[in-house]
Amino acid sequence: MPTVTLIPGDGVGPELWATARLVLDEVTAAITWELVEAGELAFARTGCALPNEVMDSVFRNQVALKGPLTNPGRNYPSPTAELRKAMDLWCNVRVGEALSGVRTRYPGASITVIRETTEDLGSSTSHFLGPDVGVALKVTTRATVARLAQFALGYAEARGHKNVVVPHHGAILRTTDGLFVSVVMEEARERPGLNVVPELIDTVLMHLVQDPSGCDVILTNNFYGGFFAGLVAGLTGGVGLMASANLGGGRAALFEPAHGTAPKYVGQNKVNPMAMILAGALLLEHLGLIEESDAVRRAVRDVMAEGRYLTYDQGGTSTTVEMAQAVARHLHRPTQ
């Protein structure tokens, strides 16, 4: 029986986890949850956003599910970034799927954003040159890009995806984006069944807004990946439906909803729980509980298609709890 570190998170995180657990505990009794506290409450209590018990737990269990954590930028660095670093999780995967019933102009669209998280402008190599000049270094290395490309292209093949787009500014940033594209295309030659296309960022953005159907996977670096993840969420129904997986090529993994802490909605029982539930489905898949993972995804699709229990972001009036309860009920309906 696997033990999974559970970090409820800040803001609406604890209430989202409580409702997601309705679903996860309904679909399987195979997981033991080890609850630890990180983020704002932990910082207020201990002076550290990631206390020793959190780090001990993730190192011991190797797999964690967490709610959103605040990134204040002043009192302490991003806890999520620190967890990724400590667990050696260098790849972030975000899945956007326009489910039946979702309010979107692109029904059926499905796009996965896969980005590297240790280099680029997110590698903390920034400083001031005096009070009026800020400098940030954009770092790209061959080994890191090759590792990401091998994972991403393998991911695409395993899931039957055909079209992988590589956004870049290689004409201007030749030593960084140029290297990124070059290494990806070297790896792509080993996978002739995939259509891997490097494309200028502005062109990719235009094509996605016009018609996202030609893009299955977006393979990119850290900085661009954040923007593309937000765009894909908007194209496929909103960030309340997007789950996120942080991976490192081995057993270690961290799963979370792609949205933030939503402090203005704390205690109102109104935030969409689907991103947290779908993060749980990714966790189940990672643990080898494939049937259970598929059952959760199927139940989420059924609830969205039915349209009776939707939160405000999907045009409904249901509460967080009501939406999660609907998913839990659908777990036991026969497959159509």
C-alpha positions in Angstrom: 0.0 0.0 0.0 1.7 3.3 -1.1 2.0 6.2 1.3 1.6 9.6 -0.3 2.6 12.9 1.2 -0.4 15.2 1.4 0.2 19.0 1.5 -3.3 20.7 1.7 -1.8 24.1 0.7 -2.8 27.7 1.3 -6.0 29.7 0.6 -8.6 27.4 -0.8 -6.2 24.5 -0.9 -7.5 22.7 2.3 -11.1 22.8 1.2 -10.3 21.6 -2.3 -8.3 18.7 -0.9 -11.1 17.8 1.5 -13.5 17.5 -1.4 -11.0 15.8 -3.7 -10.6 13.2 -1.1 -14.3 12.3 -1.3 -13.4 11.1 -4.8 -10.0 9.5 -4.3 -11.0 7.6 -1.2 -14.2 6.5 -3.0 -12.2 5.0 -5.9 -9.5 3.3 -3.9 -8.5 2.3 -0.4 -4.9 1.5 -1.5 -3.4 4.9 -0.5 -2.2 5.9 2.9 -2.1 9.7 3.2 0.6 11.4 5.3 -0.6 14.9 6.1 2.0 17.6 6.5 1.7 21.4 6.6 3.6 23.8 4.3 3.2 27.4 3.1 1.8 30.3 5.0 0.5 28.5 8.1 3.8 26.6 8.4 5.8 29.8 8.1 3.7 31.5 10.8 4.1 28.5 13.1 7.8 27.6 12.5 9.4 30.5 10.6 9.8 28.1 7.7 7.5 27.5 4.7 8.9 24.0 4.3 9.5 22.6 7.8 11.7 19.5 8.3 8.7 17.2 8.6 7.6 18.2 5.1 11.0 17.5 3.6 11.3 14.3 5.6 8.0 13.1 4.3 8.6 13.8 0.6 12.0 12.2 0.7 10.6 9.1 2.4 7.5 8.7 0.2 8.8 10.2 -3.0 5.3 11.0 -4.2 3.2 14.0 -3.0 -0.2 15.6 -3.7 -0.5 19.2 -2.8 -2.9 22.1 -3.0 -1.8 25.6 -4.2 0.9 27.3 -2.1 1.4 31.1 -1.8 4.5 32.5 -3.3 4.9 35.8 -1.4 8.3 36.7 -2.9 9.4 38.5 0.3 9.4 36.4 3.4 10.4 33.1 1.7 11.0 31.7 -1.8 8.4 29.7 -3.7 7.7 26.5 -1.8 6.6 24.7 -4.9 9.9 25.6 -6.7 11.8 24.5 -3.6 10.0 21.2 -3.5 10.7 20.6 -7.2 14.4 21.3 -6.6 14.6 19.1 -3.5 12.9 16.2 -5.2 14.8 16.7 -8.5 11.7 17.2 -10.5 12.8 18.9 -13.7 9.7 18.5 -15.9 6.3 20.0 -15.5 3.3 18.6 -17.4 0.0 20.4 -17.7 -3.0 18.9 -19.5 -5.7 21.0 -20.9 -8.8 19.1 -22.3 -12.0 20.8 -23.4 -14.5 18.3 -22.0 -18.0 17.9 -23.3 -20.1 20.5 -21.6 -17.2 22.9 -20.9 -17.7 26.5 -22.0 -15.2 26.9 -24.8 -15.0 27.9 -28.4 -12.9 24.7 -29.1 -14.9 21.6 -28.0 -12.8 18.5 -27.9 -9.4 20.4 -27.9 -6.7 18.6 -26.0 -3.3 20.1 -25.5 -0.5 19.1 -23.2 2.2 21.6 -22.2 5.6 20.0 -21.2 8.2 22.4 -19.9 11.6 22.2 -18.3 11.8 23.8 -14.8 15.4 24.1 -13.7 17.0 26.4 -16.3 16.1 29.4 -18.5 15.0 32.6 -16.9 13.7 30.7 -13.9 17.1 29.5 -12.7 17.5 32.4 -10.3 20.5 33.9 -12.1 19.3 37.4 -11.7 20.7 40.5 -10.0 20.9 44.3 -10.0 23.6 46.3 -11.6 23.1 49.3 -9.4 19.7 50.7 -8.4 18.3 51.2 -11.9 19.5 48.2 -13.9 18.2 44.6 -13.5 19.7 41.6 -15.3 18.4 38.1 -15.7 20.4 35.4 -17.4 18.7 32.9 -19.7 20.5 29.6 -19.3 20.1 26.6 -21.7 22.3 23.5 -21.7 22.4 20.6 -24.1 22.1 17.8 -21.5 19.0 19.4 -19.9 17.2 19.9 -23.2 18.0 16.4 -24.4 16.6 14.9 -21.2 13.4 17.0 -21.5 13.0 16.1 -25.2 13.5 12.4 -24.6 10.8 12.5 -21.9 8.3 14.7 -23.9 8.6 12.8 -27.2 8.3 9.5 -25.4 5.2 10.9 -23.6 3.7 11.9 -26.9 4.3 8.6 -28.5 2.9 6.6 -25.6 -0.3 8.5 -25.6 -0.8 8.4 -29.4 -0.1 12.1 -30.0 1.2 13.1 -33.4 1.9 16.8 -33.4 4.5 18.3 -31.1 5.1 22.1 -31.4 8.3 23.7 -30.2 7.8 27.5 -29.7 11.0 29.6 -29.8 12.7 32.9 -30.6 15.7 31.2 -32.2 16.2 33.9 -34.8 17.0 36.4 -32.0 18.1 34.2 -29.1 20.4 31.9 -31.1 22.5 30.7 -28.3 19.6 29.7 -26.0 16.4 29.1 -28.0 18.5 28.1 -31.0 20.3 25.4 -29.0 16.9 24.3 -27.5 15.4 23.7 -30.9 18.6 22.1 -32.3 18.7 19.5 -29.5 15.0 18.8 -29.7 15.2 18.2 -33.4 18.2 15.8 -32.9 16.1 13.8 -30.6 13.1 13.9 -32.9 15.0 12.2 -35.7 14.9 9.1 -33.5 11.1 9.2 -33.6 9.9 9.5 -37.2 6.3 8.8 -36.3 6.0 12.2 -34.6 5.5 15.5 -36.4 7.8 17.8 -34.4 7.6 21.4 -35.6 9.7 24.3 -34.4 7.7 27.5 -34.7 8.2 31.1 -33.7 6.3 32.0 -30.6 4.0 34.6 -32.1 3.0 32.2 -34.8 2.2 29.4 -32.3 0.1 31.8 -30.3 -1.8 32.9 -33.4 -2.4 29.3 -34.6 -3.6 28.2 -31.1 -6.2 31.0 -30.9 -7.4 30.4 -34.5 -7.5 26.6 -34.3 -5.7 24.6 -31.6 -6.6 21.2 -33.2 -3.2 20.9 -34.9 -1.3 20.9 -31.7 -1.2 17.9 -29.3 1.9 18.7 -27.3 3.8 22.0 -26.6 7.4 21.3 -25.8 9.1 24.3 -24.3 11.4 25.9 -21.7 10.5 27.2 -18.3 9.7 30.8 -19.0 7.6 30.3 -22.2 5.9 27.3 -20.6 4.1 29.4 -18.0 2.5 31.6 -20.6 1.5 28.7 -22.8 0.0 26.8 -19.8 -2.2 29.8 -19.1 -3.3 30.1 -22.7 -4.1 26.4 -23.0 -6.2 26.6 -19.8 -8.2 29.4 -21.3 -8.7 27.6 -24.6 -9.9 24.4 -22.9 -12.2 25.7 -20.2 -10.2 27.5 -17.6 -7.6 26.9 -15.0 -10.1 25.2 -12.7 -10.0 22.2 -14.9 -6.2 21.9 -15.4 -4.0 19.5 -13.4 -0.3 19.6 -13.1 2.4 17.0 -12.7 6.0 17.6 -11.7 8.2 14.7 -12.7 11.9 13.7 -12.7 12.0 10.6 -14.8 11.8 8.2 -11.8 9.4 7.4 -9.0 9.6 10.9 -7.4 6.6 13.1 -8.4 4.5 16.0 -7.2 0.9 16.5 -8.3 -1.2 19.7 -7.9 -3.9 21.8 -9.5 -2.5 24.4 -11.9 -4.3 27.3 -10.3 -3.4 29.5 -7.4 -4.6 29.9 -3.8 -7.7 32.2 -4.7 -7.7 33.9 -1.2 -10.8 35.9 -1.9 -12.8 32.7 -2.1 -11.5 31.0 1.1 -14.4 29.5 3.1 -17.0 30.2 0.5 -17.3 26.6 -0.9 -17.5 27.8 -4.5 -14.1 27.1 -6.2 -14.0 24.4 -8.9 -12.5 21.2 -7.4 -11.9 19.5 -10.7 -8.2 20.5 -11.1 -7.5 19.0 -7.7 -9.5 15.9 -8.5 -7.7 15.5 -11.9 -4.3 16.0 -10.2 -5.4 13.0 -8.1 -6.1 11.1 -11.3 -2.6 11.8 -12.5 -1.3 10.6 -9.1 -3.2 7.3 -9.4 -1.8 6.7 -12.9 1.7 7.4 -11.6 1.2 4.8 -8.8 0.1 2.2 -11.3 -3.6 2.4 -10.4 -4.6 2.7 -14.0 -8.2 1.5 -13.8 -8.9 3.8 -10.8 -7.3 6.8 -12.6 -9.4 6.1 -15.7 -12.5 5.9 -13.5 -11.9 9.3 -12.0 -11.3 10.9 -15.4 -14.5 9.3 -16.8 -16.5 10.5 -13.8 -15.2 14.0 -14.3 -16.1 13.9 -18.0 -19.6 12.6 -17.1 -20.3 15.4 -14.6 -19.1 18.1 -17.0 -21.2 16.7 -19.8 -24.3 16.3 -17.7 -24.1 20.0 -16.7 -26.1 19.7 -13.5 -23.4 20.2 -10.9 -21.1 23.0 -12.1 -19.4 25.7 -10.1 -19.5 29.4 -11.0 -16.5 29.4 -13.4 -18.4 26.9 -15.6 -21.6 28.8 -15.6 -23.3 26.9 -12.7 -24.3 27.6 -9.2 -23.1 24.4 -7.4 -20.7 24.4 -4.5 -17.3 22.9 -4.4 -18.7 20.0 -2.3 -21.7 19.4 -4.5 -19.5 19.1 -7.6 -17.1 16.7 -5.9 -20.0 14.6 -4.6 -21.4 14.4 -8.1 -18.0 13.0 -9.3 -18.0 10.5 -6.5 -21.5 9.3 -7.5 -20.5 8.9 -11.1 -17.7 6.6 -10.2 -20.2 3.8 -9.6 -22.2 4.2 -12.8 -21.6 1.6 -15.5 -19.4 2.6 -18.5 -21.5 3.5 -21.5 
